[in-house]
Amino acid sequence: MTTLLRPAPLTTPRVSGDLPGPRSTVLLAHQERWESSARTYPRHLPIALAEGEGSFVRDVDGNVFIDFLAGAGVLSLGHNHPELVRAVRHQLDSLTHGLDFPTPAKDAFTQAQLSMLAPELRKRTRLHFCGPTGANAVEAAIKLCKIATGRGDIISFQGAFHGSTHATMALSGLVSQKAPVRDGMPGVHFFPYTASGPAPDGCSVNGADLLEQALRDGNGGIPLPAAVIMEMVQGEGGNFVARTDFVRKVREVTRSLGIPLIVDEVQTGCGRTGTWFAFEQYGIEPDVIVASKALSGIGLPVALILYDAALDTWAPGAHIGTFRGNQLAFAAGVETIRIIRRDDILGNVRRRGARIADRLSGLTRNPWVRQVRGRGLMWGIELADPRDGRPATEVAAAVQHHALRHGLIVERGGRDDAVVRILPPLNVSAEVVDMACSILVDAVSARAHRSSVH
């Protein structure tokens, strides 16, 4: 295959010819021949990537796209941020892997993470480094709470997504994911998730009230659980933003009953919603925080849980992972926090989020758009058939394809994959936001109009 010479810097989307292009077609065919059938993204976004820079990627055929998937949220400072690359290269010369031994890079990373917490929370926080994925961190959080409380049941919420491992799948709401796997983790109970705007499950009752009623009722059918786990924004579930009174009531109930509250910040954490952790916007303090995706800022894997020292009752080796000592991720993570502070990245998230809200607000006049919702730089457009209210999965897929053909990478999620989702880099510029929103608005308008005509 011919190696592409590096063209001009990536500053604007540009797509020519059919997608996938000829070089991408070859690599996609190789992938189909040799890789697992479980692969996902290339099925809906049929391109083969060659390079990335900031908010842009170039495929092997020379097409340039605005990347508003950003590694499913891991690339908080975009592709190949030069200062992060420099930090990683520097660390390469000394140590790359350290298990759970203390190292200068790990200590600096630990102190950087703690520095992002409120002072009172920081005082009582311990960290545990897990295997390198968010799902493994969720597993660790569940195990920690079961050991600390001596109890076994877990409460989750409808629409949740906490991972694809055996236990995290049991905690997630997506029934089709569970169907092929028999005998999942027992003792998981689901309650309605109360979001701002239209309820995701059609339930108008505050789910926290139902939770309290069930747990305080001796005939409620649910033993006192080891933990309650929740997301402040259900990303994969369709970008539903939790209502403030719901979150605060869940915290009140769990605290009064001595139930650890786990907040899954795998996708919302590290600045995605405009504060370092999304729970800060709700005025609560959880017992366990799960973090992963954007901790390194550059896509190098690392995961951890931050938890109340009172829960620290497990024995040495109770939860391990060979790759929990990724020194490259630690070095990049320290630099990421330095840049976030220096460049007011959290302020940028809030400003760009407000701009996206403004640019996409007109879509709500489209009969195929049920709701536009989000927080910070985590947004979703829910599409539904105006004739019967059913999820418009095919329209969402057409919107995604139209956007790609015009130089914008977006993802889908939610019930029946009918929510078009965007996760821009946190340092995205105003100009790139406007370019992307123009493409997205045109895509929704064009595809919804075509569906109405047919």
Secondary structure, 3 states (H helix, E strand, C coil): CCCCCCCCCCCCCECCCCCCCHHHHHHHHHHHHHCCCCCCHHHHCCCCEEEEEECEEEECCCCEEEECCHHHHCCCCCECCHHHHHHHHHHHCCCCECCCCCCHHHHHHHHHHHHCCCHHHHHCEEEEECCCCHHHHHHHHHHHHHHHHCCCCEEEECCCCCCCCHHHHHHCCCHHHHCCCCCCCCCEEEECCCECCCCCCCCCCCHHHHHHHHHHCCCCCCCCCCEEEECCEECCCCCEEECHHHHHHHHHHHHHCCCCEEEECCCCCCCCCCCCCHHHHHCCCCCEEEECCCCCCCCCCCCEEEEEHHHCCCCCCCCCCCCCCEHHHHHHHHHHHHHHHHCCHHHHHHHHHHHHHHHHHHHHHCCCEEEEEEECCEEEEEEECCCCCCECHHHHHHHHHHHHHCCEECEEECHHHCEEEECCCCCCCHHHHHHHHHHHHHHHHHHHHHHHHC
